[in-house]
Amino acid sequence: MKISVLTVCFNSAETIDYALSSFMEQDYPDKELLIIDGDSQDETVSIARRYEADNVRVISEPDEGMYDALNKGLKLFTGDAVGILNSDDRYSDSRVLSKL
């Protein structure tokens, strides 16, 4: 089962690395991360792009707020299940996705 995780953000440079490293530490192999950025004016996008890979996509464009960004992500995910990881949150341990 593939798990898709959505992270929406805007000007989150102070916290985005914390959240994205948490996703990368997950031991579950079949996962993807969609980072939907609302055209940040700080370093958020450059930080997020450091994580780009086959299973991590970064989209940065103007939007109409958090729910618009979430809806964009929901149209793009390819997994069987979807979760949300806020840009200032972190998984409690590296087995959270595996436990699902």
N, C-alpha and C positions, 0 to 999 in steps of 0.2 A: 504494500500500500504506500503510495507516494503522499507525502505531507507537504502542503504549500503553506508558507508563512508570509504574511503581509506586514510590512513596516511602512507606515506613512509618516512623513516628516516635513518640517519647514523650519529652517534656521535652527537646526538641532546639533550644531557642531560640538557643543559641549558634552553631549550624551550619546550620540549615534554610535561611536566606536564601542562603547560599553554594551549596547544592545546587539550590534552585529557580531561582535566577538563571541557573545553568548550563543548565537545561532550557530556559528562555525564550530563551537566546541561540542555541539550535540553529536552523540555517537550514532544516531540513526542515519543509515546511509542513503535512503531514498527520500530526499528532501529538496525543496527549492525555496528560495527567498526572493520576494519581489519587494523592492524598495521604491516606493512612490513618493517622490519629492515634489513639493509645490513651488518649484523655481526658487530655491533658497538663495539668499544673498550673502551667506557666510560660507564657511568651508565644508558644509554638510555634504555636498555632492562629491567633492574631491576625496573626502574621507570614505564615503560609501563606495566610490569607484575602486578603491583599494581592495575591496572584497569581491569585485566582479569575477565571475567564473561561469562554467557551464550551468551551474545550478543557482546562480545569483544574478539577477537583473536589476539594473538601476534605470528608472525613468524619471526625468526631471522636466517638468513643464508647469506652467501656471494652472491652477485649479481653483475650485470654488470652496475650498476648505476640506477638513478632515473626511467628511462623509463622501464628498465627491472623489477624493483620492482613494478611499476604500472601495468605492464602486468601480473605479478604474482597475484596481488590483483584482477584484473579484471576477472581472471579465477576462483577465489574463492568466490566472493560475491554471496549472495543468494537473494538480494533484487530486487525490481521491478525498482528501480532507483538507480543510483550511483553518489556519489559526492566525491570531493577531499578536504581534510583538511590538509594543509601542517603542518609540525611539528613545525613551528614557527608562526602559525596563530591561530586565535581564532574567533569563531562566535560572531557577534555583540550583540546578545541577545539570550535568552533561547528559542525563538520561531522560529528560522530560519528554522528548518526542518518542523515545523508545517505549516509555510507559503507556503512551496512547495506544 
